[in-house]
Amino acid sequence: MKEFIKYTLATVAGIFLTLVVGFFILMIVISVIVASTEKQVVVADRSMLLLKLDNQIVDRAPSDPFADLNIPGWEQTRKLGLDQILSAIEKAKDDDRIKCIYLNASVFNGGMAAAEEIRNALSDFRKSCGKPVYAYSDLYDQKSYYLATIADKVVLNPQGVIDFRGLGGEVTFYKKALEKLGVEMQIVRHGKFKSAVEPYMLDKMSPENREQKMVYLNSMWNHMLEGISAARKIPADSLNRLADRVMTFRKGQQALRAGMVDTLKYKDQVLDDLRKITGTSPKKGIPFVTVSDYAKVPAKKGAAKKRISHDKIAVIYASGEIGNTMGDEGINAEKISREIRKVRQDSSYKAIVIRVDSPGGSAYDSEVIWREVKLAAEEKVVVASMSNLAASGGYYISCAADKIVAQPNTITGSVGIFGMIPNAGELLNDKLGITTDVVKTNEHADMPSFTRPMNEFERNLLQQYIEEGYALFVSRVADGRKMSRAAVDSIGQGRVWTGENALKIGLVDQWGGLSDAVKAAAEMAGIEDYRIVYLPELTDPFTELLKGGTHNVRIWFMKKELGDNWKYFEQLQRISRMKGIYARIPFDIEVR
């Protein structure tokens, strides 16, 4: 028996050691491949900057040396940073080698506020340097078309279409499915608009939820129409009629007649146009550089002089769900708080811009980050820059800033909290035949229980906890925005607003993107010569894998394997890990 145990343990240890060594060998091989694929980016004369936006647009470009690897059978979700895009557009203004921007627009895989920020940057590019922006696609979705309308020329394939039908969204309800399974979701919330829990308690939208959705969708749609109308010289009423006709299923000739595009051309004709713009000989390949490659090209020497300044402005990125992070996804309260604290204690930093792109999350973690933002604002200028989402917990961590800057189509507000405890007693007892029994030293020692309903004492206790949490949230907003608690409550109750709405009701101070927030911070701090430091510092995934051990390895491989489906898996995992009360947007918003 001893010999058997000895050889078994030796075998298990050998297998484990083989796996560990194999993993490190794999990482070394991949690192060698990555190193061998790295190339010096050369921008040829008479080039065009290719702006192709079908990759996932995130606020900040990830440091991923594996991104350009094409491994057969290994699907990857490629990401492009909004910071890369904006930097490339800015850099191209003064680069004599870049003759135009070619916007190869199809599906825009980013948020509405990101589209707004890129559109504004392209508009500024055209005005400041006189170089053209040329847009072409065989299929424009609504966001990419809105973006393309700022171009000097909007071109559509003769057999192509423009997806133009208005904004809409769906909410999936699980109440009846849960009833069939024998699961009851016990819900406690504050805020009649806090509808994150509605899919578990209703079979359709509440009147309040429908109202808030219509308000923010109309706000976003009307803002989009205003931009298209100004660029294409088409009245907004006419655009609405075109949307009612559903241009999505009408060929290019009808879009041309409606004035939505300038001309219809095939790709070879588009390439001829681009040859003329860049001065390339007929039948020759057109020199081009992609955004991700152009990001590696140093700016002109004259543009780098500001970077030697001793005075600094920190841009601290806070992206994703607050708390309950998986791998490198989401906002880790301890990590972000530490970054804010380090900057606050460093005298060379004169201002902080916290860049928020978050639907919220843990109320406790939001409070932890709020505390550091509040302390920083007592010593330095702090400006919050809102991206696509800065709602609920995302607004919580922003409200202590001296100034809040958002885009008109940013989703924000949602001042409210909720708690949710499932009761799977019927599923276990009646349907699966699984029973439980409890021993306890005190009356409520088994609270919360997932196998029985809450009693009156427990529900009242949880409701009181939620009410206190909501009151604290309201007080944080009231203090930060210099409003009365009653005023905050009247626009709170979990209600979602667009940046356009939020400016009118006092939740934000001005419209603009990250560059506008940095300029505002510099003006408020009274500095003109400064350099920007982006935090937290990015580390490559290889280093993160080694630091995080087997957990990060598992997450990394799963993300690469699942691709776009990762978000659904992550959502299920997030629900299973929920603890405490949540300050989160009422739903996962995907405007299309």
Salt bridges, closest charged atoms under 4 A:
GLU3 OE1 - LYS6 NZ 3.28
ASP54 OD2 - LYS52 NZ 3.84
ASP59 OD2 - ARG355 NE 2.85
ASP64 OD2 - LYS560 NZ 3.25
GLU90 OE1 - LYS93 NZ 2.99
ASP95 OD1 - ARG97 NE 2.96
ASP96 OD2 - LYS300 NZ 3.93
GLU116 OE2 - HIS223 NE2 2.96
GLU117 OE1 - ARG355 NH2 3.15
ASP124 OD2 - LYS93 NZ 2.27
ASP152 OD2 - ARG126 NE 3.16
ASP163 OD1 - ARG165 NE 2.69
GLU179 OE2 - LYS175 NZ 2.67
ASP203 OD2 - LYS176 NZ 3.82
GLU211 OE2 - ARG495 NH1 3.15
ASP262 OD1 - ARG232 NH2 3.16
ASP272 OD1 - ARG275 NH1 2.96
ASP273 OD2 - LYS265 NZ 2.62
ASP293 OD1 - LYS296 NZ 3.84
GLU321 OE1 - ARG574 NH1 3.53
GLU321 OE1 - ARG584 NE 3.01
ASP328 OD1 - LYS559 NZ 3.03
GLU329 OE2 - LYS79 NZ 3.49
GLU329 OE2 - LYS559 NZ 2.63
GLU334 OE2 - ARG338 NH1 3.91
GLU367 OE2 - ARG476 NH2 2.65
GLU372 OE2 - ARG341 NH1 2.83
GLU372 OE1 - ARG344 NH2 3.62
GLU379 OE2 - ARG344 NH1 3.33
GLU443 OE2 - HIS444 NE2 3.91
ASP446 OD1 - LYS440 NZ 3.53
ASP446 OD1 - ARG452 NH2 3.20
GLU458 OE2 - HIS444 ND1 3.49
GLU458 OE2 - ARG452 NH2 2.77
GLU467 OE1 - HIS190 ND1 2.54
ASP509 OD1 - ARG481 NH2 2.82
GLU544 OE2 - LYS547 NZ 3.48
GLU570 OE1 - ARG574 NH1 3.64
ASP588 OD2 - ARG574 NH2 3.71
ASP588 OD1 - ARG584 NH2 2.76
GLU590 OE1 - LYS567 NZ 3.99
